[in-house]
């Protein structure tokens, strides 16, 4: 039994965050564990309330899992504050947790902030150098780099610029770029590779980033090479979007068991 760890926030609506990650881990046959960073009162319409957990408690959750169970891969999601980012980085370093996938979640689907502005520097300085893969979307990449990304060429330049911040690889997701195909760019020291899939016309897009990063994490825990894990996870995400259940009045959840 392979073990994966998600370090992320709780989504009471179940479509994103730790709840989505654990569903994805189950879907791929892994034993899922978690370290909660924040709690939200949330549904498909948006975030009604957010509460950050104490950084020391976040660190202790990571320690409790890592000291007892063999963590074969881990991912992070919404981290909330610079202090929590520091605690997560300390836990990752202390227990040598790898591979690590960092989804730099900054804003919820409805537009509510999930990361304090001052935490962006901590994310880049403390966590990225420990990371095997970061998975920003266009808006997150723009915030990390402080410049607009409008074209595929600019996205490729941005992916390489993010790679220079310290992670071993960058998957710049193309869901927010225009075009009939959703093109994700995987940047590594060997170059940039494109992964494309037809866009799915649906309002059920809540938790797409969490779902993709969790699927990649699960596949890495199973021993898949990075490029293969990205390709398989993207195909899974497309199936999850196409078969999404008609739940909620806003941005609905995906079918995590696709």
Buried (B, 14 or more C-beta within 10 A) or exposed (E): EBBBBBBBBBBBBBBBBBBBBBBBBBBBEBBBBBBBBBBBEBBBBBBEEBEBBEBEEBBBBBBEBBEEEEBBBBBBBBBBBBBBBBBBBBBBEEBEBBBBBBBBBBBBBBEBEBBBEEBBEBBBBBBBEBBBBBBBBBBBBBBBBEEEBEEBEBBBBBBBBBBEBBBBBBBBBBBBBEEEEBBBBBBBEEEBBEBBBEBBEBEBBBBBBBBBBBBBBBBBBBEBEBBEBBBBBBBBBBBBBBBBEEBBEBBBBBBBEB
